[in-house]
Amino acid sequence: MHRLFPLIALCLLAGCTTYHAQPLVPADLAHKFERRSLADAGLHAFVVSSIGHDVTPWPPSQWNRELLTLAAWYYSPTLAVARAQSETARAHVDVAGAIPNPTLQLPFEYATPNPGPGAPFTTGIALDIPIETAGKRGYRIDQATHLATAAQFDLDTQAWKVTAQVRDALIALCAAQARRAALARSIAAEQAVVAMMKMRNQQGENSSSDVTRAALTMNQTQREYAASRAAIDDARAQLAAAIGIPVSAMDGIDIDMSSLRAPPLPPPDAEAQREAIFHRSDLLASLADYAAAESALQLEVAKQYPDIHLGPGYTYDTGTRRIAFGLAGITLPIFDQNQGGIREAESKRKEAAARTAALQDTILGALDQALTRYRSSFAALRLADDQLNLARKQLNDGTAEFSSGEIDRLEYTKAKAAYETHEIVRLDALAAARQAAAAVEDAMQRPLRRSPHDADDVDDASTHRRGGQQ
């Protein structure tokens, strides 16, 4: 018997996991954040594994929307939390599927006086082996699997949110830069107008009030130009926060804006609703939560049937040796047949169903609102395009008239300033349409598909408009 105890201890210690401390130091966390950059070697490896081919040189000379989104997926603390939660949920599947361990019993009694022919003590070894019945282990595994699926969909939801944050920041940055460039051209034209009107006022050809009005218009444009610098800085800070890097890490980064096309035509209602219902990861996660509630109810119903505990063992009882093969115990469901647990599980299933239905209603309501706003913004963009086309035609006519001497330089410069004003209005309408399109994408959690008849890139369209002036 004395040789049995070391063997038992060895079996208990075999395969045990060793604890390793990993303390968190706030100062170290802050230092790690400050060291983050888009030139990081770990980010390079993540990008290569994500897109399936190498990116050379590293870091790239120009960052596009895809690369910036991958950088956000790599650094985002929100995604790090979602990944950890998903790993925890997957680990819980292993916990749910674990077979209950037997219980080792080592009884010992000393008898006085000794009632038997042998040594005056009772000792031995026994096991309590639990056997689950009614498929409880399978229901636990099903419940944990559904919860792991829901956690994975939650990770997809967070990934979309991070992607949307990068997209929104790029939209804001692109709009701010384009508006600042247009304002600079407008200021140049208005300054020329004010200078010429001052000269004519000195010669008595126009009144001082005309000069004042022109100067006020120029000052207003200059104030907007000064404010546009803050808009660019805010957009850069927004982009850095979306990626999860310090704002200083954005210094010297050249961003390719060509992927930010003019928004496509609004999708049909039926198509948008289908995309939202079948592809929204938060709705799919809610359905997985409902399936987990179903499995939890099945588990509670199965708990009405008692588990079996086998109790094999060996006993030395003051000289008598006994070998046991009986049952250690069976719980008799006399007073409680787990009715409380079943009712609670049924209520949680109803709650999960209600949450899923409410989420779907919220999604469809947000989608309807986003589509309505998008159509209005798209119509406003079309009107701004028409106005800009008319202004371009008027400027082209003015260019021809100036070349033929029909109008003077002042009138021609005023026409150029008026065109730049329409350009700024069109850029504001484009920014609003982009933001409305982004809201539709968020409601569907899917990028809007483009057709061959959609508008060209903003840069290409702007180049075409400027080319028409010459």
VOGU-3710 file (C-alpha; in Angstrom, 3 decimals, decimal comma):
1> mhrlfplial> 0,000/0,000/0,000  2,868/2,382/0,799  4,014/2,112/-2,824  0,596/3,229/-4,095  0,712/6,768/-2,706  3,738/7,982/-4,771  2,045/6,589/-7,867  -1,162/8,438/-7,103  0,744/11,709/-6,485  2,619/11,288/-9,761
11> cllagcttyh> -0,646/10,798/-11,674  -2,136/13,909/-10,082  0,855/16,099/-10,942  1,426/14,803/-14,475  0,352/17,230/-17,162  -0,232/20,192/-14,844  0,214/23,629/-16,361  2,698/25,987/-14,745  1,633/29,525/-13,887  3,622/32,366/-15,439
21> aqplvpadla> 3,023/35,899/-14,167  2,481/38,647/-16,762  2,058/41,907/-14,840  0,816/45,040/-16,589  2,711/48,267/-15,966  0,869/51,452/-17,087  4,131/53,210/-17,934  5,174/50,335/-20,207  1,796/50,398/-21,958  2,113/54,129/-22,605
31> hkferrslad> 5,669/53,659/-23,897  4,554/50,881/-26,270  1,819/53,135/-27,645  4,221/55,987/-28,276  6,560/53,630/-30,169  3,874/52,454/-32,596  4,503/53,394/-36,218  3,524/52,389/-39,727  7,085/51,130/-40,296  6,763/48,367/-37,673
41> aglhafvvss> 8,134/44,945/-38,702  5,241/43,159/-37,013  2,774/45,238/-39,032  4,685/44,288/-42,181  4,325/40,575/-41,390  0,611/41,032/-40,633  0,006/42,871/-43,917  1,871/40,225/-45,906  -0,109/37,394/-44,291  -3,375/39,260/-44,876
51> ighdvtpwpp> -2,961/40,131/-48,558  -0,968/37,054/-49,517  2,058/38,744/-51,068  4,978/40,876/-49,976  4,885/44,669/-49,907  8,126/46,199/-51,089  9,567/48,561/-50,210  8,496/48,645/-46,565  7,112/50,953/-45,446  5,402/51,762/-48,755
61> sqwnrelltl> 5,963/55,146/-50,305  2,201/55,683/-50,457  -0,503/54,287/-48,195  -3,915/53,452/-49,630  -7,171/52,686/-47,873  -6,555/48,912/-47,817  -3,149/49,197/-46,157  -4,371/51,737/-43,602  -7,301/49,456/-42,748  -4,927/46,519/-42,204
71> aawyysptla> -2,801/48,740/-39,959  -5,919/49,548/-37,929  -6,750/45,844/-37,635  -3,220/45,243/-36,377  -3,104/48,037/-33,783  -6,751/48,542/-32,780  -7,262/47,973/-29,015  -10,953/47,314/-29,628  -10,109/44,447/-31,959  -7,547/43,140/-29,456
81> varaqsetar> -10,295/42,905/-26,826  -12,671/41,209/-29,287  -9,960/38,699/-30,276  -9,312/37,871/-26,620  -13,035/37,406/-25,987  -13,285/35,112/-29,011  -10,359/33,026/-27,762  -11,991/32,809/-24,327  -15,238/31,603/-25,890  -13,386/28,954/-27,930
91> ahvdvagaip> -11,582/27,782/-24,794  -14,936/27,439/-23,055  -15,906/24,829/-25,680  -13,071/22,644/-24,381  -14,225/23,244/-20,810  -17,794/22,290/-21,707  -16,651/19,106/-23,414  -14,407/17,962/-20,575  -15,347/14,599/-19,039  -15,905/14,943/-15,271
101> nptlqlpfey> -12,906/13,698/-13,313  -13,333/10,850/-10,834  -12,913/11,572/-7,136  -10,247/9,621/-5,258  -11,160/8,585/-1,709  -8,590/7,339/0,819  -10,474/6,302/3,981  -8,539/5,488/7,166  -9,859/4,487/10,588  -8,114/3,125/13,686
111> atpnpgpgap> -10,158/0,628/15,693  -9,840/0,115/19,494  -10,461/-2,441/20,642  -9,610/-4,325/17,487  -12,729/-6,207/16,290  -10,912/-8,242/13,625  -8,168/-10,759/13,301  -5,794/-8,397/11,507  -4,246/-4,988/12,170  -6,493/-2,579/14,110
121> fttgialdip> -7,203/-0,133/11,308  -9,406/0,285/8,270  -7,872/1,695/5,089  -8,228/1,440/1,334  -8,809/3,254/-1,871  -12,051/4,111/-3,657  -13,173/6,093/-6,694  -16,293/8,150/-7,294  -16,754/8,050/-11,098  -19,530/10,402/-12,313
131> ietagkrgyr> -21,421/9,418/-15,467  -23,581/12,131/-17,026  -26,886/11,045/-18,478  -29,497/12,403/-20,912  -26,865/14,012/-23,192  -25,957/16,834/-20,782  -22,371/17,027/-22,008  -23,526/17,322/-25,632  -25,914/20,175/-24,766  -23,130/21,981/-22,876
141> idqathlata> -20,851/21,642/-25,902  -23,612/22,934/-28,204  -24,214/25,939/-25,965  -20,502/26,780/-25,741  -20,078/26,324/-29,515  -22,929/28,731/-30,262  -21,457/31,275/-27,828  -18,055/30,914/-29,520  -19,749/31,518/-32,867  -21,408/34,637/-31,451
151> aqfdldtqaw> -18,026/35,853/-30,165  -16,532/35,380/-33,629  -19,362/37,418/-35,153  -18,742/40,074/-32,489  -15,135/40,152/-33,673  -16,381/40,660/-37,244  -18,611/43,496/-36,019  -15,686/45,230/-34,335  -13,564/44,729/-37,458  -16,236/46,464/-39,537
161> kvtaqvrdal> -16,430/49,333/-37,042  -12,668/49,831/-37,239  -12,834/49,664/-41,047  -15,623/52,251/-41,029  -13,626/54,540/-38,728  -10,688/54,464/-41,136  -13,046/55,101/-44,066  -14,750/58,037/-42,320  -11,398/59,582/-41,399  -10,164/59,266/-44,983
171> ialcaaqarr> -13,400/60,800/-46,292  -12,975/63,731/-43,911  -9,290/64,128/-44,805  -9,953/63,944/-48,555  -12,788/66,482/-48,302  -10,727/68,872/-46,158  -7,727/68,745/-48,498  -9,832/69,207/-51,640  -11,738/72,090/-50,053  -8,534/73,794/-48,947
181> aalarsiaae> -7,097/73,559/-52,469  -10,299/74,996/-53,958  -10,332/77,793/-51,391  -6,740/78,649/-52,257  -7,680/79,000/-55,949  -10,725/81,057/-55,005  -8,630/83,396/-52,823  -6,168/83,947/-55,655  -8,997/84,948/-58,015  -10,696/87,172/-55,421
191> qavvammkmr> -7,436/88,908/-54,513  -6,941/89,719/-58,181  -10,503/91,079/-58,343  -9,970/93,293/-55,264  -6,648/94,602/-56,603  -8,151/95,537/-59,959  -11,205/97,144/-58,346  -8,995/99,230/-56,091  -7,077/100,470/-59,107  -10,324/101,342/-60,890
201> nqqgensssd> -11,652/103,059/-57,780  -8,589/105,257/-57,702  -9,328/106,158/-61,305  -12,980/106,837/-60,499  -14,354/103,954/-62,524  -16,247/102,303/-59,618  -17,378/103,159/-56,100  -15,634/102,338/-52,823  -18,647/100,207/-51,807  -17,891/97,872/-54,712
211> vtraaltmnq> -14,356/97,487/-53,417  -15,651/96,860/-49,882  -18,032/94,133/-51,031  -15,266/92,406/-52,970  -12,918/92,670/-49,981  -15,565/91,233/-47,622  -16,054/88,276/-49,957  -12,295/87,714/-50,052  -12,004/87,966/-46,232  -14,769/85,378/-45,805
221> tqreyaasra> -12,948/82,995/-48,134  -9,682/83,614/-46,280  -11,370/82,745/-42,953  -12,690/79,515/-44,463  -9,211/78,767/-45,775  -7,695/79,263/-42,312  -10,362/76,996/-40,792  -9,623/74,315/-43,378  -6,202/73,777/-41,811  -7,893/72,790/-38,547
231> aiddaraqla> -10,223/70,464/-40,464  -7,218/68,691/-42,021  -5,510/68,375/-38,628  -8,706/66,998/-37,067  -9,064/64,449/-39,870  -5,429/63,328/-39,443  -5,980/62,931/-35,698  -9,190/61,011/-36,401  -7,318/58,699/-38,780  -4,503/58,135/-36,274
241> aaigipvsam> -7,037/57,276/-33,549  -8,844/54,868/-35,888  -5,559/53,091/-36,660  -4,416/53,109/-33,030  -1,161/55,061/-33,440  0,048/58,447/-32,157  -0,713/61,441/-34,362  3,036/61,994/-34,724  3,269/58,613/-36,510  1,267/60,183/-39,377
251> dgididmssl> 4,008/62,723/-40,109  5,502/62,279/-43,556  2,908/59,671/-44,582  1,686/60,062/-48,168  -1,904/58,837/-48,525  -3,394/57,749/-51,840  -6,923/59,155/-52,077  -7,734/57,634/-55,485  -9,653/54,756/-53,865  -12,197/57,259/-52,519
261> rapplpppda> -14,430/57,335/-55,555  -17,526/59,419/-55,984  -20,402/57,537/-54,351  -22,270/55,006/-56,515  -25,984/55,082/-57,233  -28,175/54,294/-54,202  -29,077/50,568/-54,122  -32,705/49,390/-54,381  -34,492/48,994/-51,055  -35,002/45,241/-51,453
271> eaqreaifhr> -31,333/44,628/-52,237  -30,147/46,757/-49,315  -32,516/45,012/-46,896  -31,351/41,607/-48,087  -27,715/42,577/-47,571  -28,467/43,884/-44,074  -30,489/40,868/-42,936  -28,166/38,171/-44,251  -24,753/39,797/-43,745  -24,914/41,931/-40,596
281> sdllaslady> -22,523/40,216/-38,195  -24,239/41,638/-35,100  -27,544/40,126/-36,242  -25,816/36,799/-36,919  -24,265/37,000/-33,444  -27,710/37,574/-31,951  -29,010/34,491/-33,777  -26,075/32,496/-32,371  -26,939/33,756/-28,882  -30,493/32,522/-29,418
291> aaaesalqle> -29,193/29,099/-30,483  -27,077/29,037/-27,304  -30,201/29,810/-25,265  -31,924/26,873/-26,989  -29,084/24,557/-25,987  -29,164/25,942/-22,434  -32,868/25,089/-22,211  -32,193/21,574/-23,478  -29,495/21,222/-20,816  -31,862/22,300/-18,055
301> vakqypdihl> -34,486/19,811/-19,247  -31,846/17,075/-19,263  -30,930/17,934/-15,657  -34,221/16,379/-14,591  -32,536/13,024/-15,098  -29,979/12,240/-12,379  -26,346/11,426/-13,073  -24,879/8,098/-11,998  -21,858/7,816/-9,698  -19,935/4,557/-9,796
311> gpgytydtgt> -17,972/3,696/-6,656  -15,423/0,913/-7,223  -12,834/0,456/-4,483  -10,721/-1,732/-2,226  -10,868/-1,737/1,573  -8,758/-3,444/4,250  -10,980/-3,652/7,310  -9,050/-5,006/10,365  -7,970/-8,078/8,480  -10,878/-8,384/6,069
321> rriafglagi> -10,316/-7,355/2,450  -13,308/-6,003/0,531  -13,683/-5,072/-3,139  -16,627/-2,778/-3,975  -18,394/-2,536/-7,342  -21,530/-0,641/-6,353  -22,996/2,794/-7,057  -21,696/5,718/-5,053  -25,031/7,491/-5,365  -27,949/8,596/-7,515
331> tlpifdqnqg> -29,821/11,850/-6,931  -33,535/11,164/-6,686  -35,690/13,920/-8,285  -38,412/13,760/-5,648  -38,664/17,324/-4,341  -37,271/19,282/-7,293  -37,319/18,261/-10,954  -35,323/21,376/-11,957  -38,498/23,244/-12,789  -36,980/26,539/-11,669
341> gireaeskrk> -33,944/26,112/-13,905  -36,173/25,174/-16,837  -38,408/28,218/-16,390  -35,352/30,472/-16,161  -33,889/28,966/-19,348  -37,224/29,400/-21,145  -37,320/33,067/-20,104  -33,762/33,596/-21,347  -34,700/32,009/-24,676  -37,655/34,396/-24,996
351> eaaartaalq> -35,352/37,283/-24,077  -32,836/36,239/-26,758  -35,621/36,006/-29,346  -36,922/39,458/-28,389  -33,421/40,969/-28,618  -32,923/39,472/-32,075  -36,259/40,806/-33,330  -35,588/44,240/-31,816  -32,123/44,358/-33,374  -33,516/43,483/-36,792
361> dtilgaldqa> -36,147/46,232/-36,499  -33,441/48,711/-35,466  -31,252/47,689/-38,409  -34,062/48,037/-40,941  -35,122/51,382/-39,478  -31,565/52,726/-39,623  -31,232/51,411/-43,175  -34,418/53,183/-44,324  -33,216/56,422/-42,748  -29,754/56,076/-44,302
371> ltryrssfaa> -31,176/55,328/-47,760  -33,507/58,342/-47,590  -30,643/60,603/-46,597  -28,393/59,105/-49,271  -30,930/59,667/-52,049  -31,378/63,286/-50,954  -27,618/63,833/-50,790  -27,123/62,123/-54,143  -29,795/64,347/-55,722  -28,106/67,419/-54,219
381> lrladdqlnl> -24,795/66,250/-55,662  -26,378/65,917/-59,118  -27,705/69,482/-58,855  -24,278/70,717/-57,784  -22,769/68,921/-60,784  -25,263/70,619/-63,089  -24,504/74,022/-61,569  -20,790/73,413/-61,904  -21,224/72,407/-65,526  -23,101/75,635/-66,197
391> arkqlndgta> -20,431/77,616/-64,370  -17,743/75,880/-66,432  -19,592/76,721/-69,655  -19,923/80,300/-68,504  -16,210/80,432/-67,713  -15,303/78,916/-71,074  -17,470/81,538/-72,770  -15,772/84,217/-70,706  -12,360/82,880/-71,706  -13,294/83,124/-75,369
401> efssgeidrl> -14,755/86,620/-74,912  -11,640/87,767/-73,052  -9,414/86,395/-75,799  -11,468/88,282/-78,425  -11,510/91,468/-76,365  -15,271/91,474/-75,713  -14,766/91,620/-71,925  -11,942/93,024/-69,840  -9,672/91,219/-67,397  -11,793/92,186/-64,381
411> eytkakaaye> -14,914/90,520/-65,732  -12,918/87,472/-66,718  -11,350/87,203/-63,239  -14,806/87,556/-61,646  -15,977/84,635/-63,777  -13,018/82,566/-62,555  -13,844/83,431/-58,922  -17,505/82,510/-59,481  -16,467/79,161/-60,932  -14,276/78,384/-57,903
421> theivrldal> -17,252/79,203/-55,660  -19,370/76,633/-57,502  -16,450/74,191/-57,216  -16,473/74,578/-53,426  -20,256/74,065/-53,319  -19,840/70,899/-55,378  -17,086/69,618/-53,056  -19,331/70,181/-50,028  -22,150/68,281/-51,748  -19,730/65,466/-52,618
431> aaarqaaaav> -18,563/65,215/-49,000  -22,186/65,028/-47,810  -22,947/62,300/-50,357  -19,889/60,330/-49,303  -20,940/60,526/-45,664  -24,486/59,447/-46,539  -23,123/56,528/-48,568  -20,989/55,538/-45,573  -24,106/55,478/-43,386  -25,763/53,080/-45,842
441> edamqrplrr> -22,677/50,857/-45,795  -22,737/50,828/-41,994  -26,416/49,877/-41,993  -25,665/46,931/-44,301  -22,122/46,279/-43,010  -21,201/45,828/-46,668  -19,426/48,146/-49,136  -21,699/49,618/-51,782  -21,216/47,948/-55,146  -20,467/50,116/-58,122
451> sphdaddvdd> -21,765/49,847/-61,669  -19,850/50,747/-64,857  -22,074/53,810/-65,249  -21,183/55,326/-61,878  -19,175/58,525/-61,610  -15,420/58,527/-62,165  -12,863/59,133/-59,473  -13,093/62,523/-57,838  -9,546/63,380/-58,879  -10,234/62,364/-62,495
461> asthrrggqq> -13,489/64,337/-62,589  -11,808/67,383/-61,087  -8,990/67,159/-63,627  -11,541/66,916/-66,430  -13,369/70,000/-65,152  -10,169/72,024/-64,905  -9,174/70,854/-68,379  -12,442/72,191/-69,775  -11,509/75,667/-68,645  -8,528/75,894/-70,959
//
